[in-house]
Amino acid sequence: MESEKNWKNISDDISEVTKKIKDKVNDEDLVEDLKDSLKQTIDNTSEVLSSLMETINSTIKDEEIRKDTKDIIEKVNTEVASTLKSTREKILGIENPEKNFEEE
């Protein structure tokens, strides 16, 4: 009887460890998905701002308006970049976010 109880306890322990391993793997997959999604968002934002800058250069003929508009876009770009760096540091725990952000 005692032997059966011991085997049941061992079986329960194995089940618990297996569940913890599965949960850990799922959590790691979720983190990787979030990292990929954040990188894709950064890339897409960069493309949108670059495209906007090209559109401004090709469509606005008045030099003063073009300069003012480009200045605004550059400020938006700077603010977005700063926010993304801060977010990456906080969420992803990157040790040197400036270096990693600039490499991508």
C-alpha positions as CSV (number, residue, x, y, z in Angstrom):
1,M,0.0,0.0,0.0
2,E,2.8,2.4,0.9
3,S,4.5,1.6,-2.3
4,E,1.5,2.5,-4.4
5,K,1.2,5.8,-2.6
6,N,4.9,6.6,-3.3
7,W,4.4,5.8,-7.0
8,K,1.3,8.0,-7.1
9,N,3.3,10.9,-5.5
10,I,6.1,10.4,-7.9
11,S,3.7,10.4,-10.8
12,D,2.0,13.6,-9.5
13,D,5.5,15.2,-9.2
14,I,6.4,14.2,-12.7
15,S,3.1,15.7,-14.0
16,E,3.7,18.9,-12.1
17,V,7.2,19.3,-13.5
18,T,6.0,18.5,-17.0
19,K,3.3,21.2,-16.7
20,K,5.9,23.7,-15.5
21,I,8.1,22.9,-18.5
22,K,5.3,23.3,-20.9
23,D,4.2,26.6,-19.3
24,K,7.8,27.9,-19.5
25,V,8.2,26.9,-23.2
26,N,4.9,28.7,-23.9
27,D,6.0,31.8,-22.1
28,E,9.3,31.9,-24.0
29,D,7.4,31.5,-27.3
30,L,5.2,34.4,-26.3
31,V,8.1,36.6,-25.5
32,E,9.8,35.8,-28.8
33,D,6.5,36.6,-30.6
34,L,6.3,39.9,-28.8
35,K,9.9,40.7,-29.7
36,D,9.3,39.9,-33.4
37,S,6.1,42.0,-33.3
38,L,7.9,45.0,-31.8
39,K,10.7,44.8,-34.3
40,Q,8.2,44.6,-37.2
41,T,6.4,47.7,-35.7
42,I,9.7,49.6,-35.6
43,D,10.5,48.6,-39.2
44,N,7.1,49.6,-40.4
45,T,7.2,52.9,-38.6
46,S,10.5,53.7,-40.1
47,E,9.2,52.9,-43.6
48,V,6.1,55.1,-43.1
49,L,8.2,58.0,-42.0
50,S,10.7,57.6,-44.8
51,S,7.9,57.4,-47.3
52,L,6.2,60.5,-45.9
53,M,9.5,62.4,-46.1
54,E,9.9,61.3,-49.8
55,T,6.3,62.4,-50.5
56,I,6.9,65.8,-48.9
57,N,10.1,66.3,-51.0
58,S,8.3,65.4,-54.2
59,T,5.0,67.2,-53.8
60,I,5.5,70.4,-51.8
61,K,7.0,73.0,-54.0
62,D,7.2,75.9,-51.5
63,E,10.6,75.7,-49.8
64,E,9.5,77.2,-46.5
65,I,6.5,74.9,-46.2
66,R,8.6,71.9,-47.1
67,K,11.2,72.8,-44.6
68,D,8.6,73.4,-41.8
69,T,6.9,70.1,-42.7
70,K,10.1,68.2,-42.7
71,D,11.1,69.7,-39.3
72,I,7.8,68.4,-37.9
73,I,8.3,65.0,-39.3
74,E,11.8,64.8,-37.9
75,K,10.5,65.8,-34.5
76,V,7.9,63.0,-34.7
77,N,10.6,60.6,-35.8
78,T,12.8,61.6,-32.9
79,E,10.0,61.2,-30.4
80,V,8.9,57.8,-31.9
81,A,12.6,56.6,-31.8
82,S,12.9,57.7,-28.2
83,T,9.7,56.0,-27.1
84,L,10.6,52.8,-28.9
85,K,14.1,52.7,-27.3
86,S,12.5,53.2,-23.9
87,T,9.9,50.6,-24.5
88,R,12.4,48.0,-25.7
89,E,14.5,48.7,-22.6
90,K,11.6,48.3,-20.2
91,I,9.8,45.4,-21.8
92,L,12.6,43.3,-23.3
93,G,15.3,44.0,-20.8
94,I,17.9,44.9,-23.4
95,E,21.2,45.8,-21.8
96,N,22.2,48.4,-24.3
97,P,19.1,49.6,-26.2
98,E,20.8,52.4,-28.1
99,K,23.3,50.0,-29.7
100,N,20.7,47.4,-30.6
101,F,18.1,49.9,-31.9
102,E,20.7,51.6,-34.2
103,E,21.9,48.2,-35.5
104,E,18.4,47.3,-36.7
